Amino acid sequence: MENINLSVEYFLKKLDESKVHFERALDCKHTEFDDLYPYMIEHPQFFWYKRYVAWSELLTIVKLCEELNIPWIERFASHQADYVSKRVMSGKVLDCWYETNDTREHVG
């Protein structure tokens, strides 16, 4: 078996790709998952499952980055990094992934 030298750039590219994959699933846009399971489009649970698969992929890449001491947090908005760190895909993650400071309610 050939020894493969994996670079930080490789993992960061995979991290970016998995983030885009999750965001496309979140937005109900076409992903590779649609090509793998085209029959799922007919089922109401499809979009939930598609998001779950993309979230799991994102968490897997983040876990590898953490194990290899590759900084990943700066690739995300602070609230997104917080969601990823908590590792649980909740309704809040789905509803607030794109939240910005402009849309947050500020407590006075």
Z-matrix of the N, CA and C atoms (Angstrom, degrees):
N
C 1 1.449
C 2 1.529 1 108.84
N 3 1.280 2 115.93 1 131.79
C 4 1.455 3 121.01 2 -177.56
C 5 1.527 4 110.37 3 -75.96
N 6 1.329 5 115.93 4 139.00
C 7 1.453 6 121.13 5 177.91
C 8 1.530 7 108.78 6 -76.57
N 9 1.304 8 116.95 7 123.62
C 10 1.465 9 121.84 8 -178.73
C 11 1.520 10 108.29 9 -105.09
N 12 1.312 11 115.77 10 127.04
C 13 1.453 12 121.10 11 177.56
C 14 1.529 13 108.09 12 -95.50
N 15 1.323 14 116.30 13 105.74
C 16 1.456 15 121.12 14 -179.83
C 17 1.518 16 109.76 15 -90.91
N 18 1.301 17 115.72 16 133.57
C 19 1.456 18 120.85 17 -176.41
C 20 1.525 19 111.98 18 -99.69
N 21 1.320 20 114.06 19 163.49
C 22 1.461 21 120.70 20 174.51
C 23 1.520 22 109.27 21 -59.82
N 24 1.329 23 116.89 22 -40.82
C 25 1.469 24 121.27 23 -179.82
C 26 1.526 25 111.11 24 -59.35
N 27 1.328 26 116.40 25 -38.03
C 28 1.460 27 120.82 26 178.69
C 29 1.531 28 110.33 27 -60.99
N 30 1.327 29 116.68 28 -48.38
C 31 1.461 30 119.96 29 -178.74
C 32 1.526 31 112.01 30 -66.99
N 33 1.323 32 116.55 31 -37.49
C 34 1.465 33 119.03 32 178.16
C 35 1.526 34 110.73 33 -67.39
N 36 1.324 35 117.06 34 -35.15
C 37 1.468 36 120.24 35 175.47
C 38 1.527 37 110.15 36 -64.59
N 39 1.324 38 116.61 37 -44.09
C 40 1.471 39 120.77 38 178.45
C 41 1.526 40 110.66 39 -64.78
N 42 1.323 41 116.94 40 -36.50
C 43 1.466 42 121.31 41 176.78
C 44 1.524 43 110.12 42 -63.08
N 45 1.317 44 116.58 43 -47.26
C 46 1.471 45 120.56 44 178.37
C 47 1.523 46 111.20 45 -60.96
N 48 1.323 47 116.74 46 -42.35
C 49 1.465 48 120.72 47 179.17
C 50 1.519 49 111.35 48 -63.69
N 51 1.322 50 117.51 49 -41.30
C 52 1.463 51 119.68 50 -179.55
C 53 1.522 52 111.37 51 -70.44
N 54 1.334 53 117.08 52 -32.27
C 55 1.470 54 120.16 53 175.40
C 56 1.523 55 109.89 54 -65.69
N 57 1.323 56 116.79 55 -45.08
C 58 1.471 57 120.56 56 177.77
C 59 1.531 58 110.21 57 -62.28
N 60 1.327 59 116.56 58 -41.27
C 61 1.470 60 120.40 59 178.48
C 62 1.531 61 110.71 60 -59.65
N 63 1.336 62 116.56 61 -45.24
C 64 1.461 63 119.82 62 178.64
C 65 1.524 64 110.77 63 -63.30
N 66 1.316 65 116.91 64 -43.97
C 67 1.467 66 119.93 65 -178.70
C 68 1.529 67 111.43 66 -66.25
N 69 1.320 68 118.04 67 -36.02
C 70 1.466 69 120.35 68 176.01
C 71 1.540 70 110.14 69 -65.91
N 72 1.325 71 116.38 70 -40.45
C 73 1.469 72 119.99 71 177.20
C 74 1.527 73 110.07 72 -65.08
N 75 1.318 74 116.20 73 -41.52
C 76 1.461 75 121.48 74 178.64
C 77 1.528 76 111.21 75 -60.04
N 78 1.327 77 116.07 76 -38.08
C 79 1.466 78 121.94 77 -179.41
C 80 1.529 79 113.24 78 -87.02
N 81 1.337 80 116.49 79 6.16
C 82 1.474 81 122.40 80 -179.14
C 83 1.531 82 111.69 81 59.99
N 84 1.323 83 116.59 82 34.50
C 85 1.459 84 121.27 83 176.40
C 86 1.525 85 109.33 84 -95.72
N 87 1.309 86 115.09 85 165.87
C 88 1.460 87 121.44 86 -178.12
C 89 1.533 88 111.05 87 -63.37
N 90 1.327 89 115.43 88 135.59
C 91 1.466 90 121.92 89 174.39
C 92 1.525 91 108.26 90 -135.09
N 93 1.320 92 115.95 91 175.22
C 94 1.468 93 120.44 92 176.46
C 95 1.518 94 111.20 93 -59.37
N 96 1.306 95 117.12 94 -29.85
C 97 1.460 96 121.84 95 179.83
C 98 1.530 97 110.90 96 -58.68
N 99 1.328 98 117.01 97 -36.32
C 100 1.465 99 121.13 98 178.94
C 101 1.524 100 110.88 99 -62.69
N 102 1.333 101 115.93 100 -37.21
C 103 1.456 102 120.36 101 179.64
C 104 1.524 103 111.59 102 -72.11
N 105 1.324 104 116.36 103 -34.70
C 106 1.466 105 120.56 104 -179.12
C 107 1.524 106 112.52 105 -73.53
N 108 1.317 107 116.71 106 -35.29
C 109 1.461 108 121.71 107 -175.78
C 110 1.525 109 111.09 108 -131.72
N 111 1.337 110 118.31 109 63.83
C 112 1.473 111 119.76 110 -175.59
C 113 1.534 112 113.54 111 -62.50
N 114 1.327 113 117.88 112 -27.03
C 115 1.461 114 120.76 113 179.18
C 116 1.523 115 112.70 114 -67.88
N 117 1.330 116 116.98 115 -20.69
C 118 1.462 117 119.96 116 -177.26
C 119 1.528 118 112.78 117 -66.92
N 120 1.330 119 117.38 118 -23.62
C 121 1.468 120 120.71 119 -178.34
C 122 1.527 121 110.77 120 -57.49
N 123 1.311 122 116.78 121 -27.23
C 124 1.464 123 121.58 122 -178.64
C 125 1.527 124 113.13 123 -76.05
N 126 1.309 125 117.61 124 -10.19
C 127 1.458 126 120.99 125 -174.92
C 128 1.528 127 111.04 126 -106.94
N 129 1.343 128 117.20 127 136.43
C 130 1.465 129 120.67 128 -175.62
C 131 1.532 130 114.01 129 -62.14
N 132 1.310 131 118.12 130 -28.86
C 133 1.466 132 120.52 131 -178.92
C 134 1.517 133 112.25 132 -79.05
N 135 1.321 134 118.04 133 -2.46
C 136 1.461 135 122.68 134 -175.22
C 137 1.525 136 112.74 135 -54.92
N 138 1.322 137 118.56 136 -50.70
C 139 1.450 138 120.41 137 -174.18
C 140 1.524 139 111.65 138 -66.94
N 141 1.340 140 117.04 139 -35.46
C 142 1.454 141 119.40 140 175.61
C 143 1.515 142 110.21 141 -63.86
N 144 1.329 143 116.93 142 -46.03
C 145 1.458 144 120.81 143 -178.04
C 146 1.530 145 111.02 144 -66.12
N 147 1.311 146 116.73 145 -40.33
C 148 1.466 147 122.19 146 178.33
C 149 1.528 148 110.05 147 -59.43
N 150 1.308 149 116.92 148 -42.73
C 151 1.464 150 121.19 149 178.04
C 152 1.524 151 111.15 150 -66.59
N 153 1.314 152 116.45 151 -40.60
C 154 1.459 153 120.96 152 178.64
C 155 1.532 154 110.96 153 -61.24
N 156 1.322 155 116.96 154 -43.89
C 157 1.466 156 121.33 155 179.06
C 158 1.532 157 110.42 156 -62.07
N 159 1.328 158 117.15 157 -45.18
C 160 1.467 159 121.19 158 -179.91
C 161 1.529 160 110.77 159 -65.66
N 162 1.330 161 117.22 160 -39.66
C 163 1.471 162 121.67 161 177.78
C 164 1.525 163 109.84 162 -62.96
N 165 1.320 164 117.18 163 -43.79
C 166 1.465 165 121.28 164 179.19
C 167 1.525 166 111.22 165 -61.88
N 168 1.317 167 116.57 166 -40.56
C 169 1.461 168 120.89 167 177.34
C 170 1.531 169 110.13 168 -62.10
N 171 1.320 170 116.82 169 -45.64
C 172 1.461 171 121.29 170 179.64
C 173 1.523 172 110.75 171 -60.41
N 174 1.326 173 116.89 172 -45.35
C 175 1.466 174 120.30 173 179.97
C 176 1.526 175 111.93 174 -64.37
N 177 1.314 176 116.98 175 -35.09
C 178 1.466 177 120.90 176 178.71
C 179 1.526 178 110.86 177 -64.87
N 180 1.325 179 116.48 178 -45.26
C 181 1.470 180 120.09 179 178.95
C 182 1.531 181 110.25 180 -65.00
N 183 1.328 182 117.27 181 -41.34
C 184 1.470 183 120.35 182 178.21
C 185 1.527 184 110.22 183 -62.23
N 186 1.320 185 116.98 184 -42.32
C 187 1.465 186 120.26 185 179.18
C 188 1.524 187 110.89 186 -60.97
N 189 1.328 188 117.22 187 -42.37
C 190 1.464 189 120.40 188 177.18
C 191 1.525 190 110.98 189 -63.27
N 192 1.318 191 116.59 190 -41.98
C 193 1.469 192 120.18 191 176.96
C 194 1.527 193 110.70 192 -59.62
N 195 1.318 194 116.65 193 -43.75
C 196 1.466 195 120.21 194 179.71
C 197 1.530 196 110.84 195 -63.34
N 198 1.332 197 116.79 196 -43.64
C 199 1.462 198 120.31 197 -179.29
C 200 1.518 199 112.07 198 -64.69
N 201 1.332 200 116.66 199 -30.17
C 202 1.466 201 121.67 200 -179.01
C 203 1.534 202 112.52 201 -96.75
N 204 1.336 203 115.85 202 7.38
C 205 1.473 204 122.24 203 -179.00
C 206 1.528 205 112.42 204 57.00
N 207 1.322 206 115.33 205 40.73
C 208 1.462 207 121.32 206 176.26
C 209 1.518 208 107.12 207 -98.97
N 210 1.331 209 117.67 208 122.02
C 211 1.468 210 120.14 209 -178.34
C 212 1.528 211 111.36 210 -66.87
N 213 1.320 212 115.81 211 125.22
C 214 1.464 213 120.60 212 -177.65
C 215 1.523 214 112.31 213 -118.77
N 216 1.315 215 117.99 214 -24.08
C 217 1.471 216 122.37 215 -170.43
C 218 1.520 217 112.51 216 -58.54
N 219 1.333 218 117.57 217 -39.59
C 220 1.464 219 119.33 218 -176.81
C 221 1.519 220 113.57 219 -67.79
N 222 1.337 221 118.46 220 -7.53
C 223 1.465 222 121.69 221 176.92
C 224 1.535 223 111.58 222 -81.44
N 225 1.326 224 116.39 223 -3.15
C 226 1.457 225 121.98 224 -175.14
C 227 1.523 226 110.26 225 -127.77
N 228 1.317 227 115.85 226 155.02
C 229 1.470 228 120.21 227 167.95
C 230 1.531 229 106.52 228 -64.19
N 231 1.315 230 117.09 229 156.49
C 232 1.477 231 120.10 230 -174.64
C 233 1.530 232 112.09 231 -58.67
N 234 1.337 233 117.16 232 -40.96
C 235 1.473 234 118.26 233 -179.12
C 236 1.534 235 110.51 234 -70.12
N 237 1.333 236 118.01 235 -32.66
C 238 1.460 237 120.81 236 176.67
C 239 1.526 238 110.76 237 -66.73
N 240 1.334 239 116.56 238 -44.09
C 241 1.466 240 120.45 239 177.65
C 242 1.525 241 110.59 240 -60.54
N 243 1.321 242 116.44 241 -36.23
C 244 1.463 243 120.80 242 177.22
C 245 1.531 244 110.49 243 -64.14
N 246 1.333 245 117.00 244 -44.89
C 247 1.470 246 120.18 245 177.45
C 248 1.521 247 111.15 246 -60.20
N 249 1.332 248 116.19 247 -46.16
C 250 1.459 249 120.68 248 -178.79
C 251 1.525 250 110.18 249 -63.77
N 252 1.321 251 117.67 250 -40.89
C 253 1.469 252 121.36 251 179.26
C 254 1.524 253 111.71 252 -61.82
N 255 1.324 254 116.33 253 -35.22
C 256 1.470 255 120.25 254 179.55
C 257 1.521 256 111.89 255 -76.53
N 258 1.349 257 116.87 256 -18.48
C 259 1.464 258 124.78 257 172.31
C 260 1.525 259 115.09 258 66.09
N 261 1.293 260 120.11 259 4.69
C 262 1.460 261 121.81 260 -178.51
C 263 1.526 262 109.40 261 -109.78
N 264 1.315 263 116.36 262 120.72
C 265 1.458 264 119.53 263 176.56
C 266 1.526 265 107.94 264 -82.42
N 267 1.292 266 115.19 265 111.44
C 268 1.456 267 121.49 266 -178.89
C 269 1.515 268 109.60 267 -116.54
N 270 1.329 269 115.69 268 175.44
C 271 1.452 270 120.06 269 174.85
C 272 1.515 271 111.51 270 -58.92
N 273 1.335 272 116.56 271 -32.95
C 274 1.464 273 119.88 272 179.31
C 275 1.526 274 110.57 273 -64.95
N 276 1.319 275 117.32 274 -40.69
C 277 1.469 276 120.51 275 177.20
C 278 1.521 277 109.36 276 -60.16
N 279 1.323 278 116.36 277 -46.56
C 280 1.463 279 120.63 278 -178.49
C 281 1.526 280 111.74 279 -65.66
N 282 1.319 281 116.71 280 -39.25
C 283 1.462 282 120.50 281 -176.15
C 284 1.531 283 113.36 282 -81.98
N 285 1.317 284 117.68 283 -29.47
C 286 1.470 285 120.26 284 -169.62
C 287 1.526 286 114.30 285 -118.32
N 288 1.317 287 118.77 286 11.85
C 289 1.462 288 121.34 287 -177.65
C 290 1.525 289 111.66 288 -54.53
N 291 1.336 290 116.60 289 -41.46
C 292 1.463 291 121.18 290 -176.83
C 293 1.529 292 113.39 291 -92.05
N 294 1.309 293 117.43 292 7.63
C 295 1.462 294 121.85 293 -177.74
C 296 1.524 295 110.56 294 -55.19
N 297 1.325 296 115.61 295 139.10
C 298 1.465 297 120.59 296 176.11
C 299 1.517 298 108.45 297 -123.88
N 300 1.311 299 116.30 298 168.91
C 301 1.468 300 120.14 299 177.89
C 302 1.513 301 111.71 300 -60.38
N 303 1.337 302 117.39 301 -28.46
C 304 1.463 303 121.66 302 -179.35
C 305 1.523 304 111.91 303 -68.66
N 306 1.343 305 117.05 304 -25.39
C 307 1.454 306 119.39 305 -176.09
C 308 1.520 307 113.06 306 -102.40
N 309 1.297 308 117.45 307 -8.61
C 310 1.462 309 119.96 308 -179.71
C 311 1.517 310 110.74 309 -75.73
N 312 1.316 311 113.96 310 146.55
C 313 1.464 312 118.28 311 171.72
C 314 1.517 313 107.18 312 -82.34
N 315 1.292 314 116.87 313 128.92
C 316 1.461 315 121.28 314 179.20
C 317 1.530 316 108.99 315 -95.26
N 318 1.315 317 114.02 316 133.09
C 319 1.453 318 119.29 317 177.69
C 320 1.528 319 107.31 318 -83.26
N 321 1.327 320 115.82 319 125.23
C 322 1.462 321 119.32 320 -175.72
C 323 1.426 322 115.81 321 -90.65
